[in-house]
């Protein structure tokens, strides 16, 4: 059977590749954990091989899944958390809507107006993201300035409401927990490119887990089949 183009020249079956990628992105497993799990199935796979698969297909999953996401609502909750990269703390901007659906994320070395603005522009570019009617942020002074500039550039509506109410942002702070828990077991990243690559896959799997894709049956089995279809794999 001919392999889909995304798996051309790979020595392992696409189903095995996607199994390890899905499990790594969704569960608290290390690359060496997956090596042992695969050994139980009679497969000898180096942890560096699995790592390369995650880098490649995690990013590809994020690209392919976006057009299948359900529409978010227009009440944004924005906050940033911290991710360690090369021993330094960097800023992971994240936004969810008032129902907890992930809007987008953006990893940045800095926490300033330009980073906030880049994050908002990135989020607004997706078709499943509703233009915000209200944005709830923390006390970071960069957010209001960035939003005012976006108003001037007509990226957002002039009458958009900006709120700095801490308890309303509990929903995004709670949502950080899954990402932080998954990243913590990775023991840090060696470069911002690697971090962004893996985080894109983690965020995509988190959105699928939260049932943000349009499936009639949201069972784990159906979510797996959905991912296989994205990559052209037979059910």
Protein Blocks (a to p, Z undefined) as FASTA:
>chain_A
ZZdfklgoiabdfklmmmmmmmmmmmccdfklmmmmmmmnopacdfklmmmmmmmmmmmm
mmmmmmmpccddfbdcdddddddeehiacdddddddfkopafbdcddfbdcfklmmmmmm
mmmmpmklccdfbdcddfbfklmmmmmmmmmnomacfklccdddfklmmmmmmmmmmmmm
mmmmnnpafbfklmmmmmmmmmmmmmmmnopaccfblcfklmmmmmmmmnopaZZ
